[in-house]
Every structure is written in structure tokens, then in C-alpha cells.
Amino acid sequence: MTSRLLILVIAATALAASTAAPAAAQTSPAAVAKGYKAPRNAFGQPDLSGVWSNATITRLERDPKYGERLILTPAEANAIEGASDQRNARLRANTDTSIKDPDKLPECQSGAQGAACGYNAFWTDPGTRLVRIGGEARTSILTAPANGRLPSRPNVPAARARAQLGGNFDNPESRALGERCIVGFGGTSGPPMMPVLYNNHYQIQQTKDAVVVLVEMVHDARIIRVGGAHPPPGVRTWMGDSVGRWEGDTLVVETTNLRREQGLRGPEDNMKVVERFTRVSPEQILYQFEVVDPAAFAAPVKGEEALNFTKDKIYEYACHEGNYAMTGILAGARQAEKEGRPVEGNRGQVKEEGGN
């Protein structure tokens, strides 16, 4: 299949105005390179255009052992990255062909093992370095709450938490969005945009009235209108409805109208995401986000990532070309039912966000 063009058609008569945007974290002066001033494009806007990558081994949520500490020491960062390099080298080694039992095969990049592996490390590119902002390595992508953990409400149904992963084998529309080639898996399309196991590139293009973020995974094209109002709440679109505005050198984007299948752990109807894109050096855009979803989270969720400049190109992501996965998934479930065997869940599903 050729790449898909996503066209968002919004009725010109939509007059519903959004509520005031929640306060998002301001750009720390330490994150901006000394003496740096973002270049301007032909429209006088800070130039965010180019290809950027958020690939990283920094996790979305912080390891509890760090408590409320956001910054790693240089020694800690070097140790983590060194261990990651060693693991990558081991995972890229040739598989021992004498192993006949698939459950005894070594782990793959996703952390799965054996027959559940899916891809070995040769096919993946989760990143090799920690998130560094202002030269400081981070313990987590999340910056709030202070412990770097998602403040999930205990009464959120488990089915909602699994909204993106699928789990029903009776209907193709119940399967994960990535399996269906609608949007990228694990929140890579956003908002907020999360690093995953591979294809972590984003190409940003600007016009006077819009910013387009082309997502490498599944070739999603997210269109951010500069100015305007959101459509009525009943209009739900993939990746939501994004309206941007310029605050100095920062592009602030408010997204509403997300579908429940997307979002951070599956949104409720009033979920809102505010993102801030600030070019802080020739090689980096500071990407900040805030998720407000009172039905799912006990407090606002904030995070920061580094979008690092790359000279790589984005190639077509032909998700359905020669792809018989959906046929195999549903047919395998029917065969298991005929044989009286339980239909397993997403065994070997890759981890959702934040590196490997």
C-alpha cells in the first residue's frame, strides 16, 4: 500500500470554542543553548522544519529507586548507556541455530523471549542514549507528578487501560490500531508523541497557517492549524484536533476531540493535551507536554523529551504491503477455539513507550 494521506475535514460553521488551555511547563532557560536564537522561516516564525528523532532509552515512568530525582549524575548516565550498548551488542549477535525449543531462544529487543519475540534486534532502532536536556540526563520522560509515575485512578477499568493494545479476537476493529495500520502503536503518533521500538522520526513542515508533523511510523500526517477553534465534542478524529499558537519562540499546541482508542492509557471525552515545541539549539527541539484527563489521572501529567536533529530521511511505511497479520491473528483464534484451547492475549506485545 502507498502512504496514506490523512485529510481532516472540519465544518466551516463549527463555532464551539475550547476551554482555556491548562498551564504547561515553561521552557527552562538552561535548556536553551547559550546565546542561541532560533532561526526564522519565510513567515517570520521560529523555524522547526526538518527531520527529528525522539528515540531514547529513557523510560516514560521513573524507576522508583530514584524517588523524586529527575537528573542522573554523569556516572549514572554513563553506566546506563554502557549497559544498553552491551545489551544491544548481545541481542544483535547471531542466533544459536542449535536451539530447537523456541521458548529457550534469547530475548529480543522488545524484552519478549522465544516465539513471542516478533523481531530480533537487527530490525529495531529504539535509540541508544538517554534524554538529555540542557546537557543533563533524565531519569524519566515524566516530570510531573514529582515521582515521575502516572497518577492513575484505581477505578479506571482495565479494559480502558488496554484500549490501544486490543485483546478481542472476534472483530478486526477490536484489535490494536497499529495492527490495523491506522496509527502507529504505543503512542508514537501522539499526542503526546512517545518513543517506541523503531521508526522514531518526525518530519516537521510549516506554512503560515499550519504545521504538519509527518510521523514515520504508519506514515501518519498530523495537521496543526495555527489559530481557530475546535469542532464540537461529538467530532472525534485520529490524533485529535490540534490548534496551535506562537508564544515567542515556542509553538504551543492544544489538542482535544481525541478518540478513546488513542491517548495516554485511553482518554475520556474531556481529555486535553497541551504541547510546547521550542527550538533550543541547532540540533534540538525541546518537546514538552501536559495531559489533563481527570477521569483517568488523579493529577495533571507532564513530560519532556528531546527531538534531536537527524540527516536521515523518512521513507514510506508500507504497513499493509504483504501484511497478513490480521488474517493470521483472527484465523488462529478461530482454530484455537475449534480445538478447545484458550485464546491468549497479546503475548509478546512490545512495550508501549520510552525506549527499550
C-alpha positions as CSV (number, residue, x, y, z in Angstrom):
1,M,0.0,0.0,0.0
2,T,1.2,3.5,-0.8
3,S,1.5,6.0,2.0
4,R,-1.9,7.4,3.2
5,L,-2.9,11.0,3.1
6,L,-4.9,11.9,6.2
7,I,-7.3,14.8,5.4
8,L,-9.1,16.4,8.2
9,V,-12.4,18.0,7.1
10,I,-14.0,20.3,9.6
11,A,-17.3,22.1,9.0
12,A,-16.7,25.8,8.5
13,T,-19.7,26.6,10.7
14,A,-18.2,24.9,13.8
15,L,-18.3,27.7,16.4
16,A,-17.7,25.8,19.6
17,A,-14.7,27.4,21.4
18,S,-12.4,25.4,23.5
19,T,-12.0,25.9,27.2
20,A,-8.8,27.7,28.4
21,A,-5.7,25.8,27.9
22,P,-4.1,24.3,31.0
23,A,-0.9,25.7,32.0
24,A,2.1,23.9,30.5
25,A,5.6,23.9,31.8
26,Q,7.7,26.9,30.6
27,T,10.9,26.4,28.8
28,S,13.8,26.3,31.2
29,P,16.5,28.9,30.3
30,A,19.1,26.2,31.0
31,A,17.6,24.2,28.1
32,V,18.4,26.9,25.6
33,A,21.9,26.9,24.3
34,K,23.9,29.9,25.4
35,G,23.4,32.8,23.0
36,Y,21.1,30.8,20.7
37,K,18.3,32.4,18.9
38,A,16.0,30.2,16.8
39,P,16.2,31.0,13.0
40,R,13.1,32.4,11.3
41,N,11.4,31.0,8.3
42,A,9.9,33.0,5.4
43,F,6.8,33.7,7.5
44,G,8.8,35.1,10.4
45,Q,8.1,32.1,12.6
46,P,10.8,30.2,14.6
47,D,12.0,27.5,12.1
48,L,11.1,24.0,13.4
49,S,11.3,22.4,9.9
50,G,13.5,19.3,9.4
51,V,13.6,15.7,10.4
52,W,13.9,15.0,14.2
53,S,14.1,11.9,16.3
54,N,12.9,11.2,19.9
55,A,14.5,7.8,20.1
56,T,15.8,7.2,23.6
57,I,16.4,4.5,26.3
58,T,14.8,6.8,28.9
59,R,11.6,5.3,30.1
60,L,8.3,7.1,30.3
61,E,7.9,6.4,34.0
62,R,10.7,6.7,36.5
63,D,12.3,3.8,38.3
64,P,11.0,4.1,41.9
65,K,14.6,3.8,43.2
66,Y,15.2,7.4,42.0
67,G,12.3,8.8,44.0
68,E,11.7,12.4,43.0
69,R,15.1,12.9,41.4
70,L,14.8,13.9,37.8
71,I,18.5,14.3,36.9
72,L,21.1,11.5,36.7
73,T,24.7,12.0,37.6
74,P,27.2,11.7,34.7
75,A,28.5,8.5,36.2
76,E,24.9,7.0,36.4
77,A,24.2,8.1,32.9
78,N,27.4,6.6,31.5
79,A,26.7,3.3,33.3
80,I,23.1,3.1,32.0
81,E,24.2,3.8,28.4
82,G,27.1,1.5,28.6
83,A,24.9,-1.4,29.8
84,S,22.5,-0.6,27.0
85,D,25.3,-0.8,24.4
86,Q,26.4,-4.1,25.8
87,R,22.8,-5.5,25.6
88,N,22.4,-4.3,22.1
89,A,25.6,-6.0,21.0
90,R,24.4,-9.2,22.6
91,L,21.0,-9.0,21.0
92,R,22.5,-8.4,17.6
93,A,24.7,-11.5,17.8
94,N,23.8,-14.4,15.5
95,T,21.1,-16.7,16.9
96,D,22.4,-20.1,18.1
97,T,20.8,-22.4,15.5
98,S,21.3,-25.4,17.7
99,I,18.4,-24.2,19.9
100,K,15.3,-26.1,18.8
101,D,12.9,-25.1,21.6
102,P,11.6,-21.6,20.7
103,D,10.9,-20.8,24.3
104,K,14.6,-21.2,25.0
105,L,15.7,-18.6,22.4
106,P,17.4,-15.5,23.7
107,E,15.3,-12.3,24.4
108,C,14.8,-9.8,21.6
109,Q,14.9,-6.0,21.7
110,S,11.3,-5.7,23.0
111,G,12.1,-7.8,26.0
112,A,10.0,-10.7,24.9
113,Q,11.6,-14.1,24.5
114,G,11.3,-17.1,22.3
115,A,8.4,-17.5,19.9
116,A,6.9,-14.2,21.2
117,C,9.9,-12.2,20.1
118,G,8.4,-10.9,16.8
119,Y,11.6,-9.0,15.7
120,N,15.2,-9.6,16.6
121,A,17.4,-6.6,17.3
122,F,18.6,-6.2,13.7
123,W,15.2,-4.8,12.7
124,T,14.7,-2.4,15.6
125,D,16.1,1.1,16.5
126,P,14.9,2.2,19.9
127,G,17.8,4.5,20.5
128,T,21.0,4.2,22.4
129,R,21.1,7.3,24.6
130,L,19.2,8.9,27.5
131,V,17.1,12.0,27.1
132,R,19.4,15.0,27.7
133,I,18.0,18.5,28.1
134,G,20.4,21.3,28.8
135,G,23.1,18.7,28.9
136,E,21.5,16.8,31.8
137,A,20.5,13.2,31.5
138,R,17.0,12.4,32.8
139,T,15.6,9.6,34.9
140,S,12.3,9.6,33.1
141,I,10.3,11.4,30.5
142,L,7.6,12.3,33.0
143,T,8.4,15.4,35.1
144,A,5.1,15.6,37.0
145,P,4.0,14.2,39.3
146,A,7.3,14.7,41.2
147,N,7.8,10.9,41.4
148,G,7.7,10.5,37.6
149,R,4.9,8.0,37.8
150,L,1.5,8.1,36.2
151,P,-1.1,9.0,38.8
152,S,-3.7,6.6,37.6
153,R,-7.1,6.5,39.4
154,P,-7.7,3.0,40.9
155,N,-11.2,2.8,39.5
156,V,-10.3,3.2,35.8
157,P,-11.5,0.0,34.1
158,A,-8.7,-2.3,33.0
159,A,-10.3,-2.5,29.5
160,R,-9.7,1.2,29.1
161,A,-6.1,0.9,30.1
162,R,-5.7,-1.7,27.3
163,A,-7.5,0.4,24.7
164,Q,-4.5,0.7,22.4
165,L,-3.3,-2.9,22.8
166,G,-6.5,-4.7,21.7
167,G,-7.4,-8.1,23.2
168,N,-10.6,-9.2,21.5
169,F,-10.1,-11.7,18.7
170,D,-13.7,-11.7,17.4
171,N,-13.7,-8.5,15.4
172,P,-10.8,-6.8,13.5
173,E,-12.0,-3.4,14.7
174,S,-11.2,-4.5,18.3
175,R,-7.6,-5.2,17.5
176,A,-4.8,-2.7,18.2
177,L,-4.6,0.4,16.0
178,G,-1.0,-0.5,15.0
179,E,-2.1,-3.9,13.8
180,R,-4.8,-2.3,11.7
181,C,-2.3,0.2,10.2
182,I,-4.5,3.2,11.3
183,V,-1.9,5.0,13.5
184,G,1.4,3.9,15.0
185,F,1.5,1.7,18.0
186,G,2.5,2.8,21.5
187,G,1.5,6.5,21.2
188,T,4.2,7.3,18.6
189,S,1.7,9.4,16.6
190,G,0.6,11.4,19.7
191,P,-0.4,13.5,21.2
192,P,1.7,13.2,23.3
193,M,4.3,11.7,20.9
194,M,6.1,8.8,22.5
195,P,9.3,7.0,21.5
196,V,8.8,3.3,20.6
197,L,10.8,0.3,19.4
198,Y,11.7,1.7,15.9
199,N,10.7,4.4,13.4
200,N,11.0,7.3,15.8
201,H,11.5,10.0,13.2
202,Y,9.2,13.0,12.7
203,Q,9.4,15.5,9.8
204,I,8.1,19.0,10.6
205,Q,6.9,21.3,7.8
206,Q,5.5,24.8,8.3
207,T,3.3,27.2,6.4
208,K,1.9,30.5,7.6
209,D,-1.3,28.8,8.8
210,A,-0.4,25.3,9.6
211,V,2.3,23.0,10.9
212,V,2.4,19.4,9.7
213,V,4.1,16.7,11.7
214,L,4.8,13.6,9.5
215,V,5.2,10.6,11.7
216,E,7.4,7.9,10.4
217,M,5.5,5.0,12.0
218,V,2.5,4.1,9.8
219,H,3.1,7.4,7.8
220,D,0.7,9.5,9.9
221,A,0.4,13.1,8.9
222,R,-0.8,15.3,11.8
223,I,-2.0,18.7,10.8
224,I,-1.9,21.5,13.4
225,R,-3.9,24.6,12.5
226,V,-2.4,27.9,13.6
227,G,-5.4,29.7,15.2
228,G,-9.0,28.7,15.1
229,A,-11.5,26.8,17.3
230,H,-12.0,23.2,18.0
231,P,-15.1,21.4,16.4
232,P,-18.0,20.3,18.6
233,P,-17.2,17.5,21.1
234,G,-19.0,14.9,19.0
235,V,-16.4,15.2,16.2
236,R,-13.7,12.6,17.1
237,T,-10.6,12.2,14.9
238,W,-7.5,10.1,14.9
239,M,-4.7,12.1,16.7
240,G,-7.4,14.6,17.8
241,D,-8.0,18.2,16.7
242,S,-4.8,20.3,17.2
243,V,-4.8,24.1,17.3
244,G,-1.5,25.9,17.7
245,R,-0.4,29.4,18.6
246,W,3.0,31.1,18.8
247,E,4.2,32.3,22.2
248,G,7.6,33.9,21.4
249,D,9.8,31.2,20.1
250,T,7.5,28.4,21.3
251,L,4.8,26.7,19.3
252,V,2.0,25.9,21.8
253,V,-0.5,23.2,20.6
254,E,-3.8,22.3,22.3
255,T,-5.4,19.1,21.2
256,T,-8.9,17.9,22.1
257,N,-11.5,15.7,20.4
258,L,-9.3,12.6,20.7
259,R,-10.8,9.2,20.1
260,R,-10.9,6.8,23.1
261,E,-8.7,4.3,21.3
262,Q,-5.8,6.8,21.4
263,G,-4.2,8.9,24.1
264,L,-2.2,8.2,27.2
265,R,-3.8,5.0,28.6
266,G,-7.0,5.7,26.7
267,P,-8.7,9.2,27.0
268,E,-12.1,10.1,28.4
269,D,-14.2,12.6,26.4
270,N,-12.7,15.7,28.1
271,M,-9.1,14.7,27.8
272,K,-6.8,17.6,26.7
273,V,-3.2,17.6,25.7
274,V,-1.0,20.8,25.5
275,E,2.4,20.5,23.8
276,R,5.2,23.0,23.5
277,F,7.8,22.9,20.7
278,T,10.8,25.1,21.4
279,R,14.0,25.0,19.3
280,V,16.7,25.4,21.9
281,S,19.8,24.7,19.7
282,P,20.6,23.9,16.0
283,E,20.4,20.2,16.9
284,Q,17.5,20.0,19.3
285,I,13.8,20.9,19.9
286,L,12.6,20.8,23.4
287,Y,9.2,19.0,23.4
288,Q,7.1,19.4,26.5
289,F,3.6,18.0,27.0
290,E,0.8,18.1,29.6
291,V,-2.1,15.7,29.7
292,V,-5.2,16.6,31.6
293,D,-7.7,13.7,31.9
294,P,-9.4,13.9,35.3
295,A,-11.3,10.7,34.7
296,A,-8.1,8.7,34.2
297,F,-5.5,10.6,36.3
298,A,-5.6,12.0,39.8
299,A,-3.4,14.9,38.7
300,P,-2.1,16.5,35.5
301,V,0.7,14.6,33.8
302,K,3.7,16.5,32.4
303,G,6.8,15.3,30.5
304,E,9.7,16.5,28.4
305,E,11.6,14.9,25.5
306,A,14.4,15.9,23.2
307,L,13.7,16.0,19.5
308,N,17.2,15.6,18.0
309,F,18.0,16.7,14.5
310,T,19.0,14.0,12.1
311,K,20.1,13.9,8.5
312,D,18.2,10.7,7.9
313,K,15.3,10.7,5.5
314,I,11.8,9.4,6.2
315,Y,10.9,6.6,3.9
316,E,7.5,5.2,3.1
317,Y,6.0,3.0,5.8
318,A,4.0,0.4,3.7
319,C,2.2,-1.1,6.7
320,H,-0.2,-3.3,4.8
321,E,2.0,-4.4,1.9
322,G,2.3,-8.2,2.0
323,N,0.9,-8.0,5.6
324,Y,-1.3,-11.0,6.5
325,A,-1.1,-10.4,10.2
326,M,-4.7,-9.6,10.8
327,T,-5.9,-12.6,8.8
328,G,-3.5,-14.8,10.8
329,I,-4.5,-13.4,14.2
330,L,-8.2,-13.9,13.6
331,A,-7.8,-17.3,11.9
332,G,-5.5,-18.5,14.6
333,A,-8.1,-17.6,17.3
334,R,-10.8,-19.4,15.4
335,Q,-8.6,-22.5,15.1
336,A,-7.8,-22.4,18.8
337,E,-11.5,-22.2,19.6
338,K,-12.2,-25.3,17.5
339,E,-9.5,-27.2,19.4
340,G,-10.9,-26.1,22.7
341,R,-7.8,-24.1,23.6
342,P,-7.9,-20.7,25.3
343,V,-7.2,-17.7,23.1
344,E,-4.2,-16.0,24.6
345,G,-3.8,-12.2,24.9
346,N,-1.2,-10.1,23.2
347,R,1.7,-12.4,24.1
348,G,4.9,-10.6,23.3
349,Q,3.3,-7.2,22.7
350,V,6.1,-4.7,22.5
351,K,6.4,-2.2,25.4
352,E,4.3,0.9,24.8
353,E,6.6,3.9,25.5
354,G,10.0,5.1,26.2
355,G,12.9,3.2,24.8
356,N,13.7,-0.5,25.0
